Amino acid sequence: MDLKLVHEVLKRHLKGRTVEDDTPLVSGGLIDSMAIVDLIVDLEDAVGVRIPASEVQPDDFDTPRKIAQTVSRFR
């Protein structure tokens, strides 16, 4: 998945804030586990792919780069 698209989706969840590709989101306290669920839904809509919540961990969403890699696994 394109990192640019990840950043566009994340920007909505971070109230317009931009982050770097390797910024820790979960471990840095920028998003929590409930926000991950909403993020997954938005990513699914943006990419047209299903991301089974049972097959991902919070660490898979800890940075924009990891998010792109995680989404790519389900394409």
N, CA, C and O atoms as a Tripos MOL2 file, in Angstrom:
@<TRIPOS>MOLECULE
protein
  300   299    75     0     0
PROTEIN
NO_CHARGES

@<TRIPOS>ATOM
      1 N           0.8500   -1.1820    0.0000 N.3       1 MET1
      2 CA          0.0000    0.0000    0.0000 C.3       1 MET1
      3 C           0.8860    1.2320    0.0000 C.2       1 MET1
      4 O           1.9560    1.2470    0.6080 O.2       1 MET1
      5 N           0.4380    2.2330   -0.6710 N.am      2 ASP2
      6 CA          1.1580    3.4980   -0.7850 C.3       2 ASP2
      7 C           1.1510    4.2500    0.5470 C.2       2 ASP2
      8 O           0.0970    4.4590    1.1490 O.2       2 ASP2
      9 N           2.3340    4.6500    0.9940 N.am      3 LEU3
     10 CA          2.4400    5.4000    2.2570 C.3       3 LEU3
     11 C           1.6800    6.7240    2.2070 C.2       3 LEU3
     12 O           1.1610    7.1870    3.2220 O.2       3 LEU3
     13 N           1.6190    7.3210    1.0390 N.am      4 LYS4
     14 CA          0.9010    8.5920    0.9130 C.3       4 LYS4
     15 C          -0.5750    8.4090    1.2930 C.2       4 LYS4
     16 O          -1.1490    9.2450    1.9900 O.2       4 LYS4
     17 N          -1.1750    7.3200    0.8330 N.am      5 LEU5
     18 CA         -2.5690    7.0450    1.1640 C.3       5 LEU5
     19 C          -2.7360    6.7760    2.6590 C.2       5 LEU5
     20 O          -3.7140    7.2130    3.2640 O.2       5 LEU5
     21 N          -1.7840    6.0610    3.2500 N.am      6 VAL6
     22 CA         -1.8150    5.8120    4.6960 C.3       6 VAL6
     23 C          -1.8130    7.1510    5.4360 C.2       6 VAL6
     24 O          -2.5930    7.3520    6.3670 O.2       6 VAL6
     25 N          -0.9440    8.0510    5.0230 N.am      7 HIS7
     26 CA         -0.8650    9.3650    5.6780 C.3       7 HIS7
     27 C          -2.1770   10.1510    5.5260 C.2       7 HIS7
     28 O          -2.6030   10.8350    6.4560 O.2       7 HIS7
     29 N          -2.8100   10.0510    4.3560 N.am      8 GLU8
     30 CA         -4.0850   10.7490    4.1520 C.3       8 GLU8
     31 C          -5.1540   10.2190    5.1100 C.2       8 GLU8
     32 O          -5.8940   10.9960    5.7120 O.2       8 GLU8
     33 N          -5.2300    8.9020    5.2460 N.am      9 VAL9
     34 CA         -6.2140    8.3060    6.1490 C.3       9 VAL9
     35 C          -5.8700    8.6560    7.6000 C.2       9 VAL9
     36 O          -6.7510    9.0200    8.3800 O.2       9 VAL9
     37 N          -4.6040    8.5460    7.9530 N.am     10 LEU10
     38 CA         -4.1850    8.8570    9.3290 C.3      10 LEU10
     39 C          -4.4720   10.3010    9.7100 C.2      10 LEU10
     40 O          -4.8440   10.5860   10.8480 O.2      10 LEU10
     41 N          -4.3010   11.2010    8.7670 N.am     11 LYS11
     42 CA         -4.5010   12.6200    9.0500 C.3      11 LYS11
     43 C          -5.8980   12.8790    9.6220 C.2      11 LYS11
     44 O          -6.0720   13.7230   10.5010 O.2      11 LYS11
     45 N          -6.8880   12.1430    9.1130 N.am     12 ARG12
     46 CA         -8.2570   12.2980    9.6300 C.3      12 ARG12
     47 C          -8.3420   11.8110   11.0730 C.2      12 ARG12
     48 O          -9.0770   12.3790   11.8800 O.2      12 ARG12
     49 N          -7.5990   10.7700   11.3940 N.am     13 HIS13
     50 CA         -7.6390   10.1960   12.7420 C.3      13 HIS13
     51 C          -6.7910   10.9880   13.7310 C.2      13 HIS13
     52 O          -6.9940   10.9070   14.9420 O.2      13 HIS13
     53 N          -5.8480   11.7450   13.2080 N.am     14 LEU14
     54 CA         -4.9700   12.5360   14.0740 C.3      14 LEU14
     55 C          -5.3500   14.0110   14.0560 C.2      14 LEU14
     56 O          -4.5450   14.8790   14.3940 O.2      14 LEU14
     57 N          -6.5880   14.2800   13.6550 N.am     15 LYS15
     58 CA         -7.1280   15.6510   13.6380 C.3      15 LYS15
     59 C          -6.2440   16.6110   12.8570 C.2      15 LYS15
     60 O          -5.9660   17.7230   13.3050 O.2      15 LYS15
     61 N          -5.8010   16.1630   11.6710 N.am     16 GLY16
     62 CA         -5.0160   17.0170   10.7880 C.3      16 GLY16
     63 C          -3.5240   16.9820   11.0240 C.2      16 GLY16
     64 O          -2.7550   17.5270   10.2320 O.2      16 GLY16
     65 N          -3.1110   16.3570   12.0880 N.am     17 ARG17
     66 CA         -1.6780   16.2840   12.4030 C.3      17 ARG17
     67 C          -0.9780   15.3650   11.4050 C.2      17 ARG17
     68 O          -1.5100   14.3160   11.0410 O.2      17 ARG17
     69 N           0.1970   15.7550   10.9720 N.am     18 THR18
     70 CA          0.9940   14.8980   10.0970 C.3      18 THR18
     71 C           2.1100   14.2590   10.9060 C.2      18 THR18
     72 O           2.6020   14.8340   11.8770 O.2      18 THR18
     73 N           2.4990   13.0700   10.4920 N.am     19 VAL19
     74 CA          3.5650   12.3360   11.1690 C.3      19 VAL19
     75 C           4.5260   11.7820   10.1210 C.2      19 VAL19
     76 O           4.2050   11.7240    8.9340 O.2      19 VAL19
     77 N           5.6880   11.3860   10.5710 N.am     20 GLU20
     78 CA          6.6850   10.7850    9.6800 C.3      20 GLU20
     79 C           6.3500    9.3070    9.4670 C.2      20 GLU20
     80 O           5.5160    8.7480   10.1790 O.2      20 GLU20
     81 N           6.9970    8.6840    8.4970 N.am     21 ASP21
     82 CA          6.7380    7.2810    8.1640 C.3      21 ASP21
     83 C           6.9850    6.3220    9.3220 C.2      21 ASP21
     84 O           6.3310    5.2840    9.4160 O.2      21 ASP21
     85 N           7.9170    6.6580   10.1970 N.am     22 ASP22
     86 CA          8.2650    5.7670   11.3040 C.3      22 ASP22
     87 C           7.8830    6.3140   12.6770 C.2      22 ASP22
     88 O           8.4080    5.8670   13.6970 O.2      22 ASP22
     89 N           6.9720    7.2760   12.6990 N.am     23 THR23
     90 CA          6.4830    7.8180   13.9650 C.3      23 THR23
     91 C           5.6770    6.7480   14.7060 C.2      23 THR23
     92 O           4.7500    6.1760   14.1320 O.2      23 THR23
     93 N           6.0150    6.4650   15.9770 N.am     24 PRO24
     94 CA          5.2380    5.4840   16.7430 C.3      24 PRO24
     95 C           3.8540    6.0460   17.0870 C.2      24 PRO24
     96 O           3.7300    7.0590   17.7760 O.2      24 PRO24
     97 N           2.8400    5.3750   16.6000 N.am     25 LEU25
     98 CA          1.4710    5.8420   16.8100 C.3      25 LEU25
     99 C           0.8450    5.2280   18.0510 C.2      25 LEU25
    100 O           0.3210    5.9410   18.9070 O.2      25 LEU25
    101 N           0.9000    3.9030   18.1480 N.am     26 VAL26
    102 CA          0.3070    3.2100   19.2990 C.3      26 VAL26
    103 C           1.2190    3.3710   20.5070 C.2      26 VAL26
    104 O           0.7890    3.8510   21.5560 O.2      26 VAL26
    105 N           2.4760    2.9690   20.3580 N.am     27 SER27
    106 CA          3.4080    3.0470   21.4880 C.3      27 SER27
    107 C           3.7020    4.4930   21.8820 C.2      27 SER27
    108 O           4.1240    4.7570   23.0080 O.2      27 SER27
    109 N           3.4810    5.4280   20.9610 N.am     28 GLY28
    110 CA          3.6820    6.8400   21.2560 C.3      28 GLY28
    111 C           2.4400    7.5180   21.8170 C.2      28 GLY28
    112 O           2.4700    8.7060   22.1410 O.2      28 GLY28
    113 N           1.3400    6.7610   21.9340 N.am     29 GLY29
    114 CA          0.1240    7.3040   22.5240 C.3      29 GLY29
    115 C          -0.7090    8.1700   21.5920 C.2      29 GLY29
    116 O          -1.6300    8.8460   22.0510 O.2      29 GLY29
    117 N          -0.4130    8.1700   20.3020 N.am     30 LEU30
    118 CA         -1.1820    8.9950   19.3770 C.3      30 LEU30
    119 C          -2.5100    8.3480   18.9920 C.2      30 LEU30
    120 O          -3.4840    9.0490   18.7190 O.2      30 LEU30
    121 N          -2.5560    7.0140   18.9690 N.am     31 ILE31
    122 CA         -3.8080    6.3060   18.7490 C.3      31 ILE31
    123 C          -3.8920    5.1460   19.7350 C.2      31 ILE31
    124 O          -2.8740    4.6060   20.1680 O.2      31 ILE31
    125 N          -5.1200    4.7730   20.0830 N.am     32 ASP32
    126 CA         -5.3090    3.6410   21.0040 C.3      32 ASP32
    127 C          -5.9930    2.4950   20.2690 C.2      32 ASP32
    128 O          -6.2540    2.5860   19.0690 O.2      32 ASP32
    129 N          -6.2760    1.4350   20.9790 N.am     33 SER33
    130 CA         -6.8310    0.2410   20.3460 C.3      33 SER33
    131 C          -8.2130    0.5100   19.7330 C.2      33 SER33
    132 O          -8.5480   -0.0770   18.7040 O.2      33 SER33
    133 N          -8.9950    1.3660   20.3290 N.am     34 MET34
    134 CA        -10.3050    1.7030   19.7550 C.3      34 MET34
    135 C         -10.1380    2.4820   18.4540 C.2      34 MET34
    136 O         -10.8980    2.2880   17.5050 O.2      34 MET34
    137 N          -9.1530    3.3530   18.4150 N.am     35 ALA35
    138 CA         -8.8890    4.1220   17.1960 C.3      35 ALA35
    139 C          -8.3970    3.2120   16.0790 C.2      35 ALA35
    140 O          -8.6380    3.4850   14.9030 O.2      35 ALA35
    141 N          -7.7120    2.1360   16.4380 N.am     36 ILE36
    142 CA         -7.2350    1.1910   15.4290 C.3      36 ILE36
    143 C          -8.4150    0.5750   14.6870 C.2      36 ILE36
    144 O          -8.3590    0.3970   13.4710 O.2      36 ILE36
    145 N          -9.4700    0.2530   15.4040 N.am     37 VAL37
    146 CA        -10.6550   -0.3310   14.7700 C.3      37 VAL37
    147 C         -11.2220    0.6410   13.7330 C.2      37 VAL37
    148 O         -11.5240    0.2380   12.6100 O.2      37 VAL37
    149 N         -11.3670    1.8950   14.0950 N.am     38 ASP38
    150 CA        -11.8580    2.9030   13.1530 C.3      38 ASP38
    151 C         -10.8940    3.0820   11.9880 C.2      38 ASP38
    152 O         -11.3180    3.2490   10.8440 O.2      38 ASP38
    153 N          -9.6120    3.0460   12.2760 N.am     39 LEU39
    154 CA         -8.5930    3.1740   11.2400 C.3      39 LEU39
    155 C          -8.6740    2.0190   10.2440 C.2      39 LEU39
    156 O          -8.5550    2.2280    9.0370 O.2      39 LEU39
    157 N          -8.8730    0.8130   10.7450 N.am     40 ILE40
    158 CA         -9.0000   -0.3570    9.8740 C.3      40 ILE40
    159 C         -10.1830   -0.1690    8.9160 C.2      40 ILE40
    160 O         -10.0610   -0.4300    7.7190 O.2      40 ILE40
    161 N         -11.3050    0.2760    9.4350 N.am     41 VAL41
    162 CA        -12.4950    0.4920    8.5970 C.3      41 VAL41
    163 C         -12.1910    1.5140    7.5090 C.2      41 VAL41
    164 O         -12.5300    1.2980    6.3450 O.2      41 VAL41
    165 N         -11.5610    2.6160    7.8740 N.am     42 ASP42
    166 CA        -11.2300    3.6510    6.8870 C.3      42 ASP42
    167 C         -10.2370    3.1450    5.8440 C.2      42 ASP42
    168 O         -10.3580    3.4590    4.6600 O.2      42 ASP42
    169 N          -9.2610    2.3640    6.2860 N.am     43 LEU43
    170 CA         -8.2890    1.8020    5.3450 C.3      43 LEU43
    171 C          -8.9640    0.8200    4.3910 C.2      43 LEU43
    172 O          -8.6690    0.8070    3.1960 O.2      43 LEU43
    173 N          -9.8610    0.0070    4.9150 N.am     44 GLU44
    174 CA        -10.6020   -0.9350    4.0700 C.3      44 GLU44
    175 C         -11.3810   -0.1810    2.9950 C.2      44 GLU44
    176 O         -11.3820   -0.5820    1.8310 O.2      44 GLU44
    177 N         -12.0380    0.9000    3.3780 N.am     45 ASP45
    178 CA        -12.7930    1.7050    2.4200 C.3      45 ASP45
    179 C         -11.8800    2.3670    1.3920 C.2      45 ASP45
    180 O         -12.2050    2.4120    0.2060 O.2      45 ASP45
    181 N         -10.7470    2.8760    1.8470 N.am     46 ALA46
    182 CA         -9.8250    3.5860    0.9580 C.3      46 ALA46
    183 C          -9.1660    2.6630   -0.0570 C.2      46 ALA46
    184 O          -8.8900    3.0660   -1.1870 O.2      46 ALA46
    185 N          -8.9180    1.4290    0.3500 N.am     47 VAL47
    186 CA         -8.1540    0.5120   -0.4940 C.3      47 VAL47
    187 C          -9.0440   -0.5580   -1.1310 C.2      47 VAL47
    188 O          -8.6670   -1.1630   -2.1340 O.2      47 VAL47
    189 N         -10.2100   -0.7870   -0.5560 N.am     48 GLY48
    190 CA        -11.0890   -1.8180   -1.0780 C.3      48 GLY48
    191 C         -10.6300   -3.2170   -0.7250 C.2      48 GLY48
    192 O         -10.7380   -4.1410   -1.5300 O.2      48 GLY48
    193 N         -10.1180   -3.3640    0.4790 N.am     49 VAL49
    194 CA         -9.6170   -4.6580    0.9400 C.3      49 VAL49
    195 C         -10.1980   -4.9410    2.3210 C.2      49 VAL49
    196 O         -10.5140   -4.0120    3.0640 O.2      49 VAL49
    197 N         -10.3360   -6.1960    2.6590 N.am     50 ARG50
    198 CA        -10.8270   -6.5910    3.9900 C.3      50 ARG50
    199 C          -9.6240   -6.9140    4.8690 C.2      50 ARG50
    200 O          -8.7620   -7.7040    4.4840 O.2      50 ARG50
    201 N          -9.5670   -6.3040    6.0440 N.am     51 ILE51
    202 CA         -8.4890   -6.5440    7.0050 C.3      51 ILE51
    203 C          -9.1130   -7.2030    8.2280 C.2      51 ILE51
    204 O          -9.7100   -6.5150    9.0560 O.2      51 ILE51
    205 N          -8.9860   -8.5290    8.3600 N.am     52 PRO52
    206 CA         -9.5850   -9.2130    9.5070 C.3      52 PRO52
    207 C          -8.9130   -8.7830   10.8140 C.2      52 PRO52
    208 O          -7.7130   -8.9840   11.0010 O.2      52 PRO52
    209 N          -9.6970   -8.1920   11.7090 N.am     53 ALA53
    210 CA         -9.1540   -7.7110   12.9850 C.3      53 ALA53
    211 C          -8.4950   -8.8400   13.7730 C.2      53 ALA53
    212 O          -7.5590   -8.6040   14.5370 O.2      53 ALA53
    213 N          -8.9810  -10.0590   13.5870 N.am     54 SER54
    214 CA         -8.4150  -11.2000   14.3130 C.3      54 SER54
    215 C          -7.0140  -11.5690   13.8260 C.2      54 SER54
    216 O          -6.3090  -12.3330   14.4850 O.2      54 SER54
    217 N          -6.6120  -11.0300   12.6760 N.am     55 GLU55
    218 CA         -5.3150  -11.3780   12.1100 C.3      55 GLU55
    219 C          -4.2840  -10.2630   12.2200 C.2      55 GLU55
    220 O          -3.2050  -10.3530   11.6350 O.2      55 GLU55
    221 N          -4.6100   -9.2170   12.9640 N.am     56 VAL56
    222 CA         -3.6610   -8.1150   13.1490 C.3      56 VAL56
    223 C          -3.5030   -7.8120   14.6330 C.2      56 VAL56
    224 O          -4.3820   -8.1020   15.4450 O.2      56 VAL56
    225 N          -2.3830   -7.2330   14.9560 N.am     57 GLN57
    226 CA         -2.0560   -6.8450   16.3280 C.3      57 GLN57
    227 C          -1.8290   -5.3340   16.3730 C.2      57 GLN57
    228 O          -1.5630   -4.7270   15.3360 O.2      57 GLN57
    229 N          -1.9290   -4.7180   17.5450 N.am     58 PRO58
    230 CA         -1.6650   -3.2770   17.6400 C.3      58 PRO58
    231 C          -0.3000   -2.8850   17.0660 C.2      58 PRO58
    232 O          -0.1540   -1.8040   16.4950 O.2      58 PRO58
    233 N           0.6910   -3.7530   17.2140 N.am     59 ASP59
    234 CA          2.0210   -3.4430   16.6700 C.3      59 ASP59
    235 C           2.0010   -3.2880   15.1490 C.2      59 ASP59
    236 O           2.8300   -2.5700   14.5890 O.2      59 ASP59
    237 N           1.0580   -3.9600   14.4760 N.am     60 ASP60
    238 CA          0.9360   -3.8420   13.0180 C.3      60 ASP60
    239 C           0.5200   -2.4410   12.5920 C.2      60 ASP60
    240 O           0.6230   -2.0900   11.4160 O.2      60 ASP60
    241 N           0.0490   -1.6400   13.5470 N.am     61 PHE61
    242 CA         -0.4210   -0.2840   13.2600 C.3      61 PHE61
    243 C           0.3860    0.7710   14.0150 C.2      61 PHE61
    244 O          -0.0750    1.8950   14.2100 O.2      61 PHE61
    245 N           1.5970    0.3970   14.4390 N.am     62 ASP62
    246 CA          2.3710    1.3200   15.2760 C.3      62 ASP62
    247 C           3.0160    2.4570   14.5090 C.2      62 ASP62
    248 O           3.2930    3.5040   15.0930 O.2      62 ASP62
    249 N           3.2650    2.2870   13.2210 N.am     63 THR63
    250 CA          3.8270    3.3770   12.4150 C.3      63 THR63
    251 C           3.1190    3.3890   11.0670 C.2      63 THR63
    252 O           2.5650    2.3690   10.6570 O.2      63 THR63
    253 N           3.1250    4.5090   10.3770 N.am     64 PRO64
    254 CA          2.5470    4.5240    9.0330 C.3      64 PRO64
    255 C           3.1830    3.4660    8.1200 C.2      64 PRO64
    256 O           2.4840    2.8430    7.3200 O.2      64 PRO64
    257 N           4.4670    3.2650    8.2310 N.am     65 ARG65
    258 CA          5.1510    2.2710    7.4040 C.3      65 ARG65
    259 C           4.6160    0.8540    7.7030 C.2      65 ARG65
    260 O           4.3600    0.0780    6.7830 O.2      65 ARG65
    261 N           4.4510    0.5320    8.9830 N.am     66 LYS66
    262 CA          3.9120   -0.7800    9.3590 C.3      66 LYS66
    263 C           2.4640   -0.9320    8.9020 C.2      66 LYS66
    264 O           2.0450   -2.0240    8.5170 O.2      66 LYS66
    265 N           1.7060    0.1500    8.9410 N.am     67 ILE67
    266 CA          0.3280    0.1000    8.4680 C.3      67 ILE67
    267 C           0.3070   -0.2530    6.9800 C.2      67 ILE67
    268 O          -0.4640   -1.1130    6.5530 O.2      67 ILE67
    269 N           1.1520    0.4110    6.1990 N.am     68 ALA68
    270 CA          1.2140    0.1220    4.7550 C.3      68 ALA68
    271 C           1.5830   -1.3330    4.5170 C.2      68 ALA68
    272 O           0.9970   -1.9870    3.6550 O.2      68 ALA68
    273 N           2.5460   -1.8440    5.2690 N.am     69 GLN69
    274 CA          2.9610   -3.2440    5.1170 C.3      69 GLN69
    275 C           1.8220   -4.1940    5.5040 C.2      69 GLN69
    276 O           1.5980   -5.2050    4.8380 O.2      69 GLN69
    277 N           1.1150   -3.8670    6.5690 N.am     70 THR70
    278 CA          0.0150   -4.7130    7.0410 C.3      70 THR70
    279 C          -1.1010   -4.7650    6.0020 C.2      70 THR70
    280 O          -1.5900   -5.8430    5.6640 O.2      70 THR70
    281 N          -1.4990   -3.6130    5.5010 N.am     71 VAL71
    282 CA         -2.5710   -3.5690    4.4960 C.3      71 VAL71
    283 C          -2.1520   -4.3360    3.2490 C.2      71 VAL71
    284 O          -2.9700   -5.0300    2.6450 O.2      71 VAL71
    285 N          -0.9020   -4.2180    2.8630 N.am     72 SER72
    286 CA         -0.4030   -4.9290    1.6830 C.3      72 SER72
    287 C          -0.5190   -6.4470    1.8150 C.2      72 SER72
    288 O          -0.6850   -7.1480    0.8170 O.2      72 SER72
    289 N          -0.4320   -6.9500    3.0370 N.am     73 ARG73
    290 CA         -0.5760   -8.3920    3.2520 C.3      73 ARG73
    291 C          -1.9480   -8.9110    2.8460 C.2      73 ARG73
    292 O          -2.0920  -10.0870    2.5110 O.2      73 ARG73
    293 N          -2.9560   -8.0460    2.8730 N.am     74 PHE74
    294 CA         -4.3260   -8.4690    2.6130 C.3      74 PHE74
    295 C          -4.8240   -8.0790    1.2270 C.2      74 PHE74
    296 O          -6.0040   -8.2530    0.9210 O.2      74 PHE74
    297 N          -3.9490   -7.5600    0.3990 N.am     75 ARG75
    298 CA         -4.3370   -7.1860   -0.9740 C.3      75 ARG75
    299 C          -4.2320   -8.3540   -1.8900 C.2      75 ARG75
    300 O          -4.5170   -8.2310   -3.0820 O.2      75 ARG75
@<TRIPOS>BOND
     1     1     2 1
     2     2     3 1
     3     3     4 2
     4     3     5 am
     5     5     6 1
     6     6     7 1
     7     7     8 2
     8     7     9 am
     9     9    10 1
    10    10    11 1
    11    11    12 2
    12    11    13 am
    13    13    14 1
    14    14    15 1
    15    15    16 2
    16    15    17 am
    17    17    18 1
    18    18    19 1
    19    19    20 2
    20    19    21 am
    21    21    22 1
    22    22    23 1
    23    23    24 2
    24    23    25 am
    25    25    26 1
    26    26    27 1
    27    27    28 2
    28    27    29 am
    29    29    30 1
    30    30    31 1
    31    31    32 2
    32    31    33 am
    33    33    34 1
    34    34    35 1
    35    35    36 2
    36    35    37 am
    37    37    38 1
    38    38    39 1
    39    39    40 2
    40    39    41 am
    41    41    42 1
    42    42    43 1
    43    43    44 2
    44    43    45 am
    45    45    46 1
    46    46    47 1
    47    47    48 2
    48    47    49 am
    49    49    50 1
    50    50    51 1
    51    51    52 2
    52    51    53 am
    53    53    54 1
    54    54    55 1
    55    55    56 2
    56    55    57 am
    57    57    58 1
    58    58    59 1
    59    59    60 2
    60    59    61 am
    61    61    62 1
    62    62    63 1
    63    63    64 2
    64    63    65 am
    65    65    66 1
    66    66    67 1
    67    67    68 2
    68    67    69 am
    69    69    70 1
    70    70    71 1
    71    71    72 2
    72    71    73 am
    73    73    74 1
    74    74    75 1
    75    75    76 2
    76    75    77 am
    77    77    78 1
    78    78    79 1
    79    79    80 2
    80    79    81 am
    81    81    82 1
    82    82    83 1
    83    83    84 2
    84    83    85 am
    85    85    86 1
    86    86    87 1
    87    87    88 2
    88    87    89 am
    89    89    90 1
    90    90    91 1
    91    91    92 2
    92    91    93 am
    93    93    94 1
    94    94    95 1
    95    95    96 2
    96    95    97 am
    97    97    98 1
    98    98    99 1
    99    99   100 2
   100    99   101 am
   101   101   102 1
   102   102   103 1
   103   103   104 2
   104   103   105 am
   105   105   106 1
   106   106   107 1
   107   107   108 2
   108   107   109 am
   109   109   110 1
   110   110   111 1
   111   111   112 2
   112   111   113 am
   113   113   114 1
   114   114   115 1
   115   115   116 2
   116   115   117 am
   117   117   118 1
   118   118   119 1
   119   119   120 2
   120   119   121 am
   121   121   122 1
   122   122   123 1
   123   123   124 2
   124   123   125 am
   125   125   126 1
   126   126   127 1
   127   127   128 2
   128   127   129 am
   129   129   130 1
   130   130   131 1
   131   131   132 2
   132   131   133 am
   133   133   134 1
   134   134   135 1
   135   135   136 2
   136   135   137 am
   137   137   138 1
   138   138   139 1
   139   139   140 2
   140   139   141 am
   141   141   142 1
   142   142   143 1
   143   143   144 2
   144   143   145 am
   145   145   146 1
   146   146   147 1
   147   147   148 2
   148   147   149 am
   149   149   150 1
   150   150   151 1
   151   151   152 2
   152   151   153 am
   153   153   154 1
   154   154   155 1
   155   155   156 2
   156   155   157 am
   157   157   158 1
   158   158   159 1
   159   159   160 2
   160   159   161 am
   161   161   162 1
   162   162   163 1
   163   163   164 2
   164   163   165 am
   165   165   166 1
   166   166   167 1
   167   167   168 2
   168   167   169 am
   169   169   170 1
   170   170   171 1
   171   171   172 2
   172   171   173 am
   173   173   174 1
   174   174   175 1
   175   175   176 2
   176   175   177 am
   177   177   178 1
   178   178   179 1
   179   179   180 2
   180   179   181 am
   181   181   182 1
   182   182   183 1
   183   183   184 2
   184   183   185 am
   185   185   186 1
   186   186   187 1
   187   187   188 2
   188   187   189 am
   189   189   190 1
   190   190   191 1
   191   191   192 2
   192   191   193 am
   193   193   194 1
   194   194   195 1
   195   195   196 2
   196   195   197 am
   197   197   198 1
   198   198   199 1
   199   199   200 2
   200   199   201 am
   201   201   202 1
   202   202   203 1
   203   203   204 2
   204   203   205 am
   205   205   206 1
   206   206   207 1
   207   207   208 2
   208   207   209 am
   209   209   210 1
   210   210   211 1
   211   211   212 2
   212   211   213 am
   213   213   214 1
   214   214   215 1
   215   215   216 2
   216   215   217 am
   217   217   218 1
   218   218   219 1
   219   219   220 2
   220   219   221 am
   221   221   222 1
   222   222   223 1
   223   223   224 2
   224   223   225 am
   225   225   226 1
   226   226   227 1
   227   227   228 2
   228   227   229 am
   229   229   230 1
   230   230   231 1
   231   231   232 2
   232   231   233 am
   233   233   234 1
   234   234   235 1
   235   235   236 2
   236   235   237 am
   237   237   238 1
   238   238   239 1
   239   239   240 2
   240   239   241 am
   241   241   242 1
   242   242   243 1
   243   243   244 2
   244   243   245 am
   245   245   246 1
   246   246   247 1
   247   247   248 2
   248   247   249 am
   249   249   250 1
   250   250   251 1
   251   251   252 2
   252   251   253 am
   253   253   254 1
   254   254   255 1
   255   255   256 2
   256   255   257 am
   257   257   258 1
   258   258   259 1
   259   259   260 2
   260   259   261 am
   261   261   262 1
   262   262   263 1
   263   263   264 2
   264   263   265 am
   265   265   266 1
   266   266   267 1
   267   267   268 2
   268   267   269 am
   269   269   270 1
   270   270   271 1
   271   271   272 2
   272   271   273 am
   273   273   274 1
   274   274   275 1
   275   275   276 2
   276   275   277 am
   277   277   278 1
   278   278   279 1
   279   279   280 2
   280   279   281 am
   281   281   282 1
   282   282   283 1
   283   283   284 2
   284   283   285 am
   285   285   286 1
   286   286   287 1
   287   287   288 2
   288   287   289 am
   289   289   290 1
   290   290   291 1
   291   291   292 2
   292   291   293 am
   293   293   294 1
   294   294   295 1
   295   295   296 2
   296   295   297 am
   297   297   298 1
   298   298   299 1
   299   299   300 2
@<TRIPOS>SUBSTRUCTURE
     1 MET1         2 RESIDUE 1 A MET
     2 ASP2         6 RESIDUE 1 A ASP
     3 LEU3        10 RESIDUE 1 A LEU
     4 LYS4        14 RESIDUE 1 A LYS
     5 LEU5        18 RESIDUE 1 A LEU
     6 VAL6        22 RESIDUE 1 A VAL
     7 HIS7        26 RESIDUE 1 A HIS
     8 GLU8        30 RESIDUE 1 A GLU
     9 VAL9        34 RESIDUE 1 A VAL
    10 LEU10       38 RESIDUE 1 A LEU
    11 LYS11       42 RESIDUE 1 A LYS
    12 ARG12       46 RESIDUE 1 A ARG
    13 HIS13       50 RESIDUE 1 A HIS
    14 LEU14       54 RESIDUE 1 A LEU
    15 LYS15       58 RESIDUE 1 A LYS
    16 GLY16       62 RESIDUE 1 A GLY
    17 ARG17       66 RESIDUE 1 A ARG
    18 THR18       70 RESIDUE 1 A THR
    19 VAL19       74 RESIDUE 1 A VAL
    20 GLU20       78 RESIDUE 1 A GLU
    21 ASP21       82 RESIDUE 1 A ASP
    22 ASP22       86 RESIDUE 1 A ASP
    23 THR23       90 RESIDUE 1 A THR
    24 PRO24       94 RESIDUE 1 A PRO
    25 LEU25       98 RESIDUE 1 A LEU
    26 VAL26      102 RESIDUE 1 A VAL
    27 SER27      106 RESIDUE 1 A SER
    28 GLY28      110 RESIDUE 1 A GLY
    29 GLY29      114 RESIDUE 1 A GLY
    30 LEU30      118 RESIDUE 1 A LEU
    31 ILE31      122 RESIDUE 1 A ILE
    32 ASP32      126 RESIDUE 1 A ASP
    33 SER33      130 RESIDUE 1 A SER
    34 MET34      134 RESIDUE 1 A MET
    35 ALA35      138 RESIDUE 1 A ALA
    36 ILE36      142 RESIDUE 1 A ILE
    37 VAL37      146 RESIDUE 1 A VAL
    38 ASP38      150 RESIDUE 1 A ASP
    39 LEU39      154 RESIDUE 1 A LEU
    40 ILE40      158 RESIDUE 1 A ILE
    41 VAL41      162 RESIDUE 1 A VAL
    42 ASP42      166 RESIDUE 1 A ASP
    43 LEU43      170 RESIDUE 1 A LEU
    44 GLU44      174 RESIDUE 1 A GLU
    45 ASP45      178 RESIDUE 1 A ASP
    46 ALA46      182 RESIDUE 1 A ALA
    47 VAL47      186 RESIDUE 1 A VAL
    48 GLY48      190 RESIDUE 1 A GLY
    49 VAL49      194 RESIDUE 1 A VAL
    50 ARG50      198 RESIDUE 1 A ARG
    51 ILE51      202 RESIDUE 1 A ILE
    52 PRO52      206 RESIDUE 1 A PRO
    53 ALA53      210 RESIDUE 1 A ALA
    54 SER54      214 RESIDUE 1 A SER
    55 GLU55      218 RESIDUE 1 A GLU
    56 VAL56      222 RESIDUE 1 A VAL
    57 GLN57      226 RESIDUE 1 A GLN
    58 PRO58      230 RESIDUE 1 A PRO
    59 ASP59      234 RESIDUE 1 A ASP
    60 ASP60      238 RESIDUE 1 A ASP
    61 PHE61      242 RESIDUE 1 A PHE
    62 ASP62      246 RESIDUE 1 A ASP
    63 THR63      250 RESIDUE 1 A THR
    64 PRO64      254 RESIDUE 1 A PRO
    65 ARG65      258 RESIDUE 1 A ARG
    66 LYS66      262 RESIDUE 1 A LYS
    67 ILE67      266 RESIDUE 1 A ILE
    68 ALA68      270 RESIDUE 1 A ALA
    69 GLN69      274 RESIDUE 1 A GLN
    70 THR70      278 RESIDUE 1 A THR
    71 VAL71      282 RESIDUE 1 A VAL
    72 SER72      286 RESIDUE 1 A SER
    73 ARG73      290 RESIDUE 1 A ARG
    74 PHE74      294 RESIDUE 1 A PHE
    75 ARG75      298 RESIDUE 1 A ARG
